[in-house]
Amino acid sequence: MSENPNWRVAHLDDMERRGRDIPVRERMGMHAFGINEVRLPPGAAGPEHDEAELDEEEVYVGLDGSGTVTVAGEPVPFAAGQYLRVDPGSTRQVEAGPDGLRFLAVGAPSGSRRGRPTL
C-alpha cells in the first residue's frame, strides 16, 4: 500500500478478507461512506438485513457473476455491470447464482439524514 496525507492506494490482493467481505473502508481510512467488496460462491447467500437503525442507503455494484437480491420480499435479478440502490428500511438479501457473485456494497447516510434530497 502507498499513501501520503492526501491519498492512499492499495491493491485488492493486499487487503484482509473477513469471510465473504473485504473491508475496503477500513483499509482506505474512509469515513464519509462505507464500502466493502463481497464475494459469494455459487449458491451462497448473505444475511438478510436492513439499514433502518443507521438510516443508510446502500448501492450494490455488480462486478462479476450473477444472482438475485431480494428486496422487501421481491426478487431482483442482479449481475455484473448493474447497480442496485436500496432504501434504509427495506430488507435485502443477496444470493449468488450458479457462477457465484462478486459485488461492491456502498453505504452512506440517507438524504433525509444529511438534510438534502436523495439523488
ChimeraX attribute file (.defattr): number of C-alpha atoms within 10 A of each C-alpha:
attribute: neighborCount
match mode: 1-to-1
recipient: residues
	/A:1	11
	/A:2	8
	/A:3	10
	/A:4	7
	/A:5	5
	/A:6	5
	/A:7	9
	/A:8	12
	/A:9	11
	/A:10	13
	/A:11	8
	/A:12	12
	/A:13	7
	/A:14	9
	/A:15	15
	/A:16	13
	/A:17	15
	/A:18	9
	/A:19	9
	/A:20	16
	/A:21	17
	/A:22	19
	/A:23	17
	/A:24	20
	/A:25	16
	/A:26	14
	/A:27	15
	/A:28	16
	/A:29	10
	/A:30	11
	/A:31	9
	/A:32	10
	/A:33	12
	/A:34	17
	/A:35	21
	/A:36	18
	/A:37	21
	/A:38	22
	/A:39	22
	/A:40	23
	/A:41	17
	/A:42	16
	/A:43	13
	/A:44	16
	/A:45	19
	/A:46	15
	/A:47	10
	/A:48	14
	/A:49	15
	/A:50	21
	/A:51	19
	/A:52	14
	/A:53	8
	/A:54	13
	/A:55	18
	/A:56	22
	/A:57	21
	/A:58	23
	/A:59	16
	/A:60	22
	/A:61	20
	/A:62	22
	/A:63	18
	/A:64	15
	/A:65	21
	/A:66	24
	/A:67	27
	/A:68	18
	/A:69	24
	/A:70	18
	/A:71	19
	/A:72	16
	/A:73	11
	/A:74	11
	/A:75	15
	/A:76	13
	/A:77	15
	/A:78	24
	/A:79	22
	/A:80	15
	/A:81	12
	/A:82	13
	/A:83	15
	/A:84	15
	/A:85	14
	/A:86	18
	/A:87	18
	/A:88	21
	/A:89	16
	/A:90	15
	/A:91	19
	/A:92	21
	/A:93	17
	/A:94	23
	/A:95	24
	/A:96	23
	/A:97	20
	/A:98	13
	/A:99	14
	/A:100	18
	/A:101	27
	/A:102	23
	/A:103	24
	/A:104	20
	/A:105	20
	/A:106	18
	/A:107	21
	/A:108	20
	/A:109	19
	/A:110	20
	/A:111	14
	/A:112	11
	/A:113	13
	/A:114	10
	/A:115	9
	/A:116	9
	/A:117	9
	/A:118	11
	/A:119	5
